[in-house]
Amino acid sequence: MHPITHAEARPDHPAIIMSGSGETLTYGEMDAYANRFAQLLRARGLRRGDHFGVLLENSIHYLPIVWGSQRAGTMMVPVSTRLTAPEICYILKDAGVKLLITSIYFADRIDAIRAHCPDMELLILGGEAMEDYEAALAGQSAEPIADQAPGQYMLYSSGTTGSPKGVRPAPPESEDIDAPIPLVGLAVMGAGMPADGSMVYLSPAPLYHAAPLGWCTTAHRLGGTVVVMEKFDPVHALETIERYRVTDSQWVPTHFVRMLKLKPEEREGYDLSSHQRALHAAAPCPVPIKREMIEWWGPIINEYYAGSEGIGMTLIKAEDWLERPGSVGKAIYGTIHVCGPEGEELPAGQDGLLYFENAMIPTYHNDPAKTAEAMHERGWMTLGDIGHLDEDGYLYLTDRKSHMIISGGVNIYPQEIENLLVTHDKVMDAAVIGAPCEDFGEKVVAVVQPMDMREAGDSLESELRDFLAPRLSSVKMPRLFDFRPELPREANGKLYKRELRDEYAKRAENA
């Protein structure tokens, strides 16, 4: 299945709708756009395997560009819109990008990008003269290029624990652009997505992330309509489900938290009856949060665990999760191995480093050391997560290996503390990190975003300590609470804990 087929069969069926503006592209229009973009890549000298970058806000242009690359056999490098100009240039240089597609929305960074990447060509939505993207695209034929081939994308890590690394996928198994891909089978057989073109899929997250790219393109392969939110807002998300009769969606736990923190009249003010399947991933979801979401939306909330590396996936449906709260399910792609410090496999119930066994193993671009670090001697690959399997093969995540705090020789996993904090009525968000400590090596620090910053201070700290005390051992209790109006969180839900750790390390140096 491929959008080309749907463009031939149902050219007037909506392929993309922008939720805020209502701007729409039909399958016929998206097909013509993708062909023009493939022609544009060839006209600018990009051949199969060449790299180009995309630095765009969520817009009607993003997914047609993806599909154009999928026809040109090129390697698309999506770039986070959150990054500074030096961070953007690091990725562009590291990836060997020849052409960057961007927009005037990033005018504050474009001059610096030009200066740092003088040999790279830019095409800009809203640009002028030779950099006018729309004019360059309009000048191309809407006919397919002669040498169509499946493209790929190289996603860069969020840089939450160091410099971002490009995940270079294994080569495609087929040169046929409409060859089957695993995610389509997983979507239909695992997640239950319809294959008859009836799906209306809501994407509330930035399109440069792995999950939105993967699931939006899968919805298009299945002939569905993708409704893209320009930016996530909890009330607008509910309004969008009602307005467009959304059937399927994909979320992260922070979306759930923000929707649950809405006033009752806001939560209950929309008709969500069309909503049949809601996927979520990206981070472990606190058990009370997910339980409350299932009580609100019904047993339609399915969870999966995967990564940008594409080496494996687990899935658990709501009814199974209610029997095994906290699990992220059984493997439906790849085989899971739980290993100890020496690489030995561990028995059920014991936490260890998680590896996936898979024939399709990627590498980290320009970083053989990181690739080697992620590999088990038996050829399995890890995403860096700690967890365990139960006797029935259900996976439970504990935390990221890199996030572990060692205080007085005790291993402390921050996720447990964060999951408790975000369930407090006065907490919007929380990050728990290890900060330097002369006595214990590291001390536990809770950085909290209150619902109302006016409540930040000693009284709220005391209330949170009282809230945590019956639920945490004393060694896990934060030694310090720090309140701030916002945390450095990616729009896909990932915390930039590196920024917080660096901040507290500098404080310790200057103390």
N, C-alpha and C positions, 0 to 999 in steps of 0.2 A: 504493500500500500504506500502511496506517495501523493503529495498534493497535486502533482501533474495529472494523475488519474481523476482526482476530484474536480480539477479545473475543467477537464473535458466533459465529465458527467454532470456537474452542477456548477457551472461557471458563475451563477448569480448568488450562490450560497455564501453567507458571510464567513470569511476566514478569520478576520481580526476586527475587534471593536475596542476602541479606547474608552474606558469606562467613564471618564470625566467629560470628555468632549463629545463622545458619541461618534467620532470619526471612524469610518468603516472601510475595509478592503474586502472585496469578494474573492473567491478562489480564482476566478478568471483574471482579476486585476493583480492579485499576488503572483500569479504565474507569469504574467507579462513583466512585472517588476523584477522578479527573480531572473528572468532571461536577460533583461537589460543590464542587471548588475553583473551577471556572469560575462556578458559582452564587454562591460566597462572594465572588469578585471583584466580581461585579455587585451583590451585596447591600451591599458596602462602597463602592460608587460608582465603581468603575473601569470605564471603557468602552474601546472599541477605541482602541489607540494610547497609553493611559495606562501609566505606568511603576510597577512595584513591584519591591522588592528581596528577595533571598533570601540570608540569612546563616545557613547550616546546615552542620554536619558531614555527612560521608557517612552517610546513613540511608535507611531504607525510604521516607521521605517525599519525597525530593528529586525523583526522576524523575516521580512522579505530579503533582507541582506543575508541572513543566515541561509535561506533557501537558495539564494544566488551562489553563495560559496559552495553549497552542497552540490551544485551542478558544475562548478568550475574546478573541483578537485583541490581547492586551496585550503590552507590552514588558517582559520579565523582565530584571532586572539582577542577575546572580550576583555575590556579593561574596566575596573571598578571606578565608578563616578565619584567615589569618596576620596580618592587619592590626590595628593599634591602633585604639582608638575614634576619635581624630581623623582617621585615614586612612579609616576606614569612613564617617564623617560627610561627609568631603570628597566621596566618590563618591555618597553618597545625595543630597546637596544638588546636586551637579553634574548628576546624572541627573534631578532633579526627581521623586524617588520619593515616591509618596503613601502606600504601605503597605509595611512591612517584615515578612517572615516570618523568624523566628529561633527559637532554642531556649535553654533554660536553661543549656545548655553554655557560652553566652557571657555568663553572669551578671556577670562581671567588667567587661564593656563596655556592658551594656544601660543602666545608669543614665546613663552619659556620653552614649550615643546619644540617650536621651530629652532630656537637657539641651541638646544641640547641635541637635537636630531636633525642636523642640516641636510643630510642626504636622503631623508625620508619625505615622500610626497604626502601632502595633506589635501583632502577634499572635505569641505565644510558645509553642512546644512545651514543655509543663511549666509554662506560665504560669497565672495566676489571674485570676478575675473577667472583666473586659472584654477582657483580653489573652490569654485561654485559647484557643489555636489549635484544639486538638482539639475543644473544645466548640463553637466557632464553625463548624468544618467539619461536625461531626455534625448540626448544625441545618439543614443544606442538603439540598435534594432531589438525588437521584442521576440525575434526568432531564437530558438535554442542555438547555443554554440556548437560547433562541429565535434568537439572532443569532450563531451560531457563525462564527468567522473565524480564519484562521491567525495565530498569534502569532509573535513574534520574541524574540531576546535581544540585549542590548547588553552586550558584554564589555568590561571595562576592562583596559588593559595592566597588566603586573606592576609598573610603576613602577621598572624596573631602571635607567633612565637619566633619571628625572625624575618629575614628578607623573603619576599614571595618567591615561590618556585613554580615553574611551568610544568604541568602534567602533560607529558607528550604521549598521546594514545598509541596503542599498537596499531600497525597498518590495517586498513579495512580489509575484511575477508573477501570482498568482491569488488570488481570494478563497475558493477551495475548500480546505477544511482537509485533504483527502486528495490534493491535487494533487501530482504527482511533484516531487521535489527532486533537485538534481544529485548530492548525496553518495550517495544510494541507488544510482544508476547507476554511480558510481565504485567503490562498495563491491563490487558484483556483477561488473561487467565488468572493473574494474581489479584490486581486491584479491582477487577470487575468493570472496567471502563467499556462502554458500548462501542462496537465496531461498525454501527450502521449510520454514522454521520449525525446522530441526534445529540451528541454531547455538546454542552455549553460549558466551557472550562474557564474558571477564573484564576488568573495569575496575579497575586497581590504584591509580588516581590520584584526587585530589579532583575532585568532580563540577562544581565551579564553573569549571573550565577549558574552553577551546574544544574540545579533542580528546575528553575524556570525554563532554561533552555531545553533540557531533556523532556520535561512534561509538555511544554507548549508545542514542540515539534512533534511529539508523539500524538497529541490531540489533532494536529494537522494531518498526520499520516492516517489517522482514523476518520478524517473528514469532518471533525468537529469545529465549532466556533470558539476561538480563544478571545476572552475578554481580559484586556490588560489594564491594570490600575496604573495610572501615571505615578502615584505615590500612595503607600499604604496609609489609610486612616480607618480606625475601627468602625465608625458610624458609616462612612462611605462604603466600606466593604459589605456591610449588611444591606445597605440600600442597593448596591450593585447586584447582589444575589437576587433580591426581589425584582428589580427593574428588568434584568436580562434573563430571568428564569434559569439561573445557573444550576447545572446538574452536578458538576465536579469541580474540585478546587484543590489547591496545595498550599500548606501553611508551615510556619515555624512556631515553636512554643511562645515566643514573645508576642506574636499576633494573638494567640489565645489569651495570654495574660491581659493584653490591652483591651480586648473585647469583653473579658469578664469583669474588668474594672469600670466598665460603663455603668451609668445609672440604670436601674431596672426598666424605666420607661423607654430608654434608648435601646436596650437589649431586646425588649419585647415588642418594639414598634414596627417590625418588618415581617413580611411573609416569606419564610424560608422553606416553604413546603416543596419547592422544586429541587432542593439540594439533596442529592442521593449518596454522594461519596466525597469525603474530605480526607485527603492525604496530609500527613505532616511528618517532618524529619528535621535535620540540621543540628539538633541538639537534644539531649534527653529531656523529656517533658516531665515536670513534677507530677507525681501521681494524683494529688488533690486537684491540680489544674485540669488534667485530662479527664478525671472522673466528673468534674463539674461541667466540662464541655460536652461529654456524652449525655449527661442529664439534660442539658439544654438542647443540643442538636439531635439527640437520639443516637443509636448505635451505628452511625454512618462514618465514624472517624477511624481511619486506618493509618497505621504508623509503619514507616520503613526506616531502615538504617543502611546507608551507603555513603559514598564519597566521590569527589571529583575524579578520582583515579579509575572508577568504573570497574573495580575488581570483584565486586560482590554486592549482594543486597539481601536483606531480610525483610519480612513483612508480617504484620500481625493485624488482624481485623478486630473490631471493637468487642465482639462477643468473646473472643479468645483472650483479649487483654483484660476484660473484667474478671476472668478466672485466674489470670497471671499478671496482676498490676505491676507495672514497671518494666515488663518485657518489651523488646522491640521485635520479637517474633523469631521464626525459623528462617533459615537460608533458603531463598528461592533462586539465587544465582550465585555460583561459587560455593565452596565448602569452607566452613569455619574451623579454625584450630585455635585453641587457647594454650598459650605457651608460657613457661616460667623463664627465669633470668638466663638459664643456660640453653634455652630453645626447646626444652623438654615439654611434651604435651601434658596438660594438667587434667585431672579428673573433673567430672561434673561438680558444680558448686564452688569451685575454687577460682578466684580472680587471677587473671594473667593478661598478657599482651595478646590482642586479637589479630589473627592472620586470616587472609582469604587465599584459598587455593583456586587457581583459575588458569585456563590456557591463554587468556588474553591479559598480559601483564604490561603496564605502561612503564615509562622511565621518567625521571625528572630531568627536564631540559638543561643541558650544560652543567649538570651536577651529578656525576657518577657516584660521588661519596654519599650523597643523600639517598640515591637509589639503592646503593649497597646497604646502607643503614636500615632501610625499610624492608629488606629482604631476609627471609629465613633461609638457612642453608639448604632446605628442601625445595626452594623455589616459590614459596608462598610470600605474600606481601602484606604489610600492616599499614593501617591508616593512623596508627599511633594511639589507639583507644584501649582502655583497660575494661575487662568485663568477664563474665562467666556464662557457661551454658548450664541449664538444669538437666535433669535425667531424661527429659523428653526432647532435648535439642533446642529449647527456647533460649534466646540470648538476652542477657541483662547487662547494660552498660553501667560502668562505675564512674569513669571520668577519662579525660585525656591524660596520657602518661606525662606530657610536658607540663600539665597544670598541677601535678601532685606537690604538696607542701610537706617538707620533712622538718618537723619541729621537735627538738629533743630526742631525735631518733625515731619518732613515730610518723608513719605515713598517713597524711590527711588528704582526702579527696574533696576539693572545694564544692563540687556539684551538689553533694548532699546538703551542705549548708545553704547554698544559693537556692536550692529547691524549697527549703523551709522558709527562707526569708520572703520569697515572692508570694507566698500564700498569706502573708500578713496583710490586713486590710489597709494599712498605711504605707505599704511599700509598692512602688511601681516596678522597680528593677533592682537587681543586686549583682555584684561581682565579688568573689572572694579570692584573695591572692595570698601568697607568701611574701613577706617583707623581711629584710635583713634584721637579725636580732642577735646581740652579743651573747646572751645567755643560752638560747636554744637553737641558734643557726638561722631559723626562720620563725616568724610569728604570723598568726592568722589575722588578716585584715579584711573587714567587710566594708566595701564601698557601696553605699545605698542611695538609690534615687527614690525619695519619698513621693507619695501622691501629691503632697503639698509641701514645698520647701519651707513654708512658714512654721511647720511642725518639726523641722530638723533641730537637733540639739540634744542636750543631756536627758531630757524627759523621754524623747523617742528612743534614745539608746537604751535607757533603763527598761522601757517597755519591750524592746526587741530582745534584750538579754533574758528577761523573764519569760518571754515567748519561747526562746530557744532552749532554756535550761532543762526542761523536762524531756527534751527530744534529742539532746546532744550530750556526749561525754564532755567533761570539763576540758580535756585537751583540745577539743575541736572548737570550743567557744572562742569567737574572735577576741583578740586582745585589744583591738582598736576598731571603732566604727567611724567611718568618714562619710559625710552626707554631701551630695552634689546634685544639681538639677538634671544632669544627663550623664549617661555612661557612654564610653567609646564603643558603641555596638554597630556592627555592620547591619545593613538592611536585611540580610539573610539570617539574622539572629545571632551571629557569632560575635563574641566579645573580643575586643582588642586588648587582651590581658597583658600583652607585652608592653603596651603604653603605660598601663597602671604599674606594672612591676618596675619598669624603668624609672618612673616618677618616684616611687618609694625608695628605690636603690639610691637615687641622687639625694633624696632627703637624708638617708643614712650617712652618705659620704660627707654631707655638709653639716651634719649635727655636731 
